Amino acid sequence: MKQTGYKGRTVTVKVRFSDFETHTRAKTLEKSINSADELRTTAFDCLRRFELKKKVRLLGVKVGCLEKYERPSHK
């Protein structure tokens, strides 16, 4: 996201279990982020809201509410 000049506000985690049951959890932040650390922290916040009692087949993370921003130029 940083390399392409985008920030996002909503982080969504999708979990698909071994029986193909699929659930999502999302968190919308007050301000947009593009830091890997902030994204990881928010994704784990979402993941903690799942009951992981079954085997997981798929785990996905996406960022929404994207906005383009001007990256500082290096002079």
CORNORUR-V56198 format. One record per residue. N is the residue number from 1. RES is the residue in one small letter. SS is DSSP state (H for helix, E for strand, - for the rest). BURIAL is I if it has 16 or more other C-alpha atoms within 10 Angstrom, else O. Layout:
n->(N/N)
res->(RES/RES)
ss->(SS/SS)
burial->(BURIAL/BURIAL)
//
This chain:
n->(1/2/3/4/5/6/7/8/9/10/11/12/13/14/15/16/17/18/19/20/21/22/23/24/25/26/27/28/29/30/31/32/33/34/35/36/37/38/39/40/41/42/43/44/45/46/47/48/49/50/51/52/53/54/55/56/57/58/59/60/61/62/63/64/65/66/67/68/69/70/71/72/73/74/75)
res->(m/k/q/t/g/y/k/g/r/t/v/t/v/k/v/r/f/s/d/f/e/t/h/t/r/a/k/t/l/e/k/s/i/n/s/a/d/e/l/r/t/t/a/f/d/c/l/r/r/f/e/l/k/k/k/v/r/l/l/g/v/k/v/g/c/l/e/k/y/e/r/p/s/h/k)
ss->(-/-/-/-/-/E/E/E/E/E/E/E/E/E/E/E/E/-/-/-/-/E/E/E/E/E/E/E/E/E/E/E/E/-/-/H/H/H/H/H/H/H/H/H/H/H/H/-/-/-/-/-/-/-/-/E/E/E/E/E/E/E/E/E/-/-/E/E/-/-/-/-/-/-/-)
burial->(O/O/O/O/O/I/I/I/I/I/I/I/I/I/I/I/I/O/O/O/O/O/O/I/I/I/O/O/O/O/O/I/I/I/O/O/O/O/I/O/O/I/I/O/I/I/I/O/O/O/O/O/O/O/O/O/O/O/O/O/I/O/I/O/O/I/O/O/O/O/O/O/O/O/O)
//
